[in-house]
Amino acid sequence: MSQAQARTPSRASNLASGGRSKGHPLIAAGAAYTVLAGLASLILGMINTAHLAGSLLGSTGFVVGLLAQMMSVTRAERIVIVFGITASFVGMGLGIAHGGFS
């Protein structure tokens, strides 16, 4: 194997740019949940009859995102997590505006 091939970082995880070969599976799972819950809560928060699901998904995505943000190490992780936190917050706000947890 040549030196150019040895220097090429593995493409196993785009979030694992912290110089580690394995990455951070717990933080990656938290980031994935935050993004997915945020996008789902955005969609459900816009639907007037699905306000409970939008509020719940938004609030859990927000809390999980904040916890993952405190443990994150790399910039790539933080960018994904902040996107998920923002989407969760907006989805939670839309769900609360349409009736909240009632």
Sine and cosine of phi, psi and omega as CSV:
sin_phi,cos_phi,sin_psi,cos_psi,sin_omega,cos_omega
0.00,0.00,0.72,-0.70,-0.04,-1.00
-0.99,0.17,0.17,-0.98,-0.01,-1.00
-0.94,0.35,-0.51,0.86,0.02,-1.00
-0.91,0.40,-0.61,0.79,0.04,-1.00
-0.95,0.30,-0.53,0.85,0.00,-1.00
-0.94,0.34,-0.48,0.88,-0.03,-1.00
-0.99,0.11,-0.29,0.96,-0.05,-1.00
-0.94,0.35,0.83,-0.56,0.00,-1.00
-0.94,0.33,0.51,-0.86,0.02,-1.00
-0.95,0.31,0.49,-0.87,-0.02,-1.00
-0.99,-0.15,0.48,0.88,-0.06,-1.00
-0.90,0.44,-0.68,0.74,-0.01,-1.00
-0.55,-0.84,0.78,-0.62,0.04,-1.00
-0.95,0.32,-0.36,0.93,0.00,-1.00
-0.99,0.12,-0.25,0.97,-0.07,-1.00
-1.00,0.00,0.89,0.45,0.01,-1.00
-0.97,-0.22,0.29,0.96,-0.03,-1.00
-1.00,0.06,0.25,0.97,0.01,-1.00
1.00,0.06,0.05,1.00,0.02,-1.00
-0.98,-0.22,0.54,-0.84,-0.05,-1.00
-0.98,0.19,-0.49,0.87,-0.07,-1.00
-1.00,-0.04,-0.45,0.89,-0.05,-1.00
1.00,0.06,-0.34,-0.94,-0.06,-1.00
-0.79,-0.61,1.00,-0.02,-0.12,-0.99
-0.91,0.42,-0.57,0.82,0.00,-1.00
-0.93,0.37,-0.67,0.74,0.01,-1.00
-0.95,0.32,-0.60,0.80,0.05,-1.00
-0.90,0.43,-0.63,0.78,0.05,-1.00
-0.92,0.38,-0.64,0.77,0.05,-1.00
-0.91,0.42,-0.63,0.78,0.04,-1.00
-0.92,0.39,-0.66,0.75,0.02,-1.00
-0.90,0.43,-0.69,0.73,0.03,-1.00
-0.90,0.44,-0.65,0.76,-0.01,-1.00
-0.88,0.47,-0.70,0.72,0.00,-1.00
-0.92,0.39,-0.72,0.69,-0.03,-1.00
-0.92,0.40,-0.68,0.74,0.03,-1.00
-0.92,0.39,-0.59,0.81,0.03,-1.00
-0.91,0.41,-0.71,0.70,0.02,-1.00
-0.92,0.40,-0.65,0.76,0.03,-1.00
-0.91,0.41,-0.64,0.77,0.00,-1.00
-0.94,0.34,-0.51,0.86,0.10,-0.99
-0.89,0.46,-0.72,0.70,-0.01,-1.00
-0.93,0.38,-0.73,0.69,-0.02,-1.00
-0.94,0.33,-0.49,0.87,0.02,-1.00
-0.93,0.36,-0.42,0.91,0.04,-1.00
-0.98,0.19,-0.34,0.94,0.02,-1.00
-1.00,0.04,0.82,-0.57,-0.12,-0.99
-0.90,0.43,-0.56,0.83,-0.06,-1.00
-1.00,0.07,-0.18,0.98,-0.03,-1.00
-0.95,-0.30,0.53,0.85,-0.08,-1.00
-0.92,0.38,-0.52,0.85,-0.01,-1.00
-0.92,0.39,-0.73,0.69,0.01,-1.00
-0.91,0.42,-0.63,0.77,0.03,-1.00
-0.91,0.42,-0.63,0.77,0.02,-1.00
-0.93,0.38,-0.68,0.73,-0.01,-1.00
-0.92,0.39,-0.74,0.68,0.02,-1.00
-0.90,0.44,-0.63,0.77,0.02,-1.00
-0.90,0.43,-0.67,0.74,-0.03,-1.00
-0.95,0.32,-0.64,0.77,0.04,-1.00
-0.94,0.35,-0.62,0.79,0.06,-1.00
-0.90,0.44,-0.60,0.80,0.02,-1.00
-0.91,0.42,-0.72,0.69,-0.04,-1.00
-0.93,0.37,-0.72,0.70,0.02,-1.00
-0.89,0.45,-0.62,0.79,0.03,-1.00
-0.90,0.43,-0.65,0.76,0.04,-1.00
-0.91,0.41,-0.64,0.77,0.04,-1.00
-0.92,0.40,-0.66,0.75,0.03,-1.00
-0.92,0.40,-0.56,0.83,0.01,-1.00
-0.91,0.42,-0.60,0.80,0.02,-1.00
-0.93,0.37,-0.48,0.88,-0.03,-1.00
-0.99,-0.10,-0.15,0.99,-0.10,-1.00
-0.93,0.38,0.49,-0.87,-0.08,-1.00
-0.90,-0.44,-0.63,0.78,-0.13,-0.99
-0.97,-0.23,0.30,-0.95,0.00,-1.00
-0.93,0.38,-0.62,0.78,0.00,-1.00
-0.89,0.46,-0.65,0.76,0.06,-1.00
-0.89,0.46,-0.70,0.72,-0.05,-1.00
-0.91,0.42,-0.60,0.80,0.02,-1.00
-0.90,0.44,-0.72,0.69,0.00,-1.00
-0.90,0.43,-0.68,0.74,-0.04,-1.00
-0.92,0.40,-0.66,0.75,0.01,-1.00
-0.92,0.40,-0.59,0.80,0.10,-1.00
-0.87,0.50,-0.71,0.70,0.01,-1.00
-0.91,0.41,-0.64,0.77,0.03,-1.00
-0.89,0.45,-0.68,0.73,0.00,-1.00
-0.90,0.43,-0.71,0.70,0.02,-1.00
-0.90,0.43,-0.64,0.77,0.03,-1.00
-0.91,0.42,-0.66,0.75,-0.01,-1.00
-0.91,0.42,-0.69,0.72,0.01,-1.00
-0.92,0.39,-0.66,0.75,0.05,-1.00
-0.90,0.44,-0.65,0.76,0.06,-1.00
-0.90,0.44,-0.67,0.74,0.03,-1.00
-0.89,0.45,-0.65,0.76,0.04,-1.00
-0.92,0.40,-0.64,0.77,0.04,-1.00
-0.91,0.42,-0.64,0.77,0.03,-1.00
-0.94,0.35,-0.58,0.81,0.02,-1.00
-0.92,0.40,-0.46,0.89,0.00,-1.00
-1.00,-0.07,0.08,1.00,0.07,-1.00
0.60,-0.80,-0.24,0.97,0.10,-0.99
0.92,0.40,-0.71,-0.71,-0.09,-1.00
-1.00,-0.05,0.21,0.98,-0.03,-1.00
-1.00,-0.03,0.00,0.00,0.00,0.00
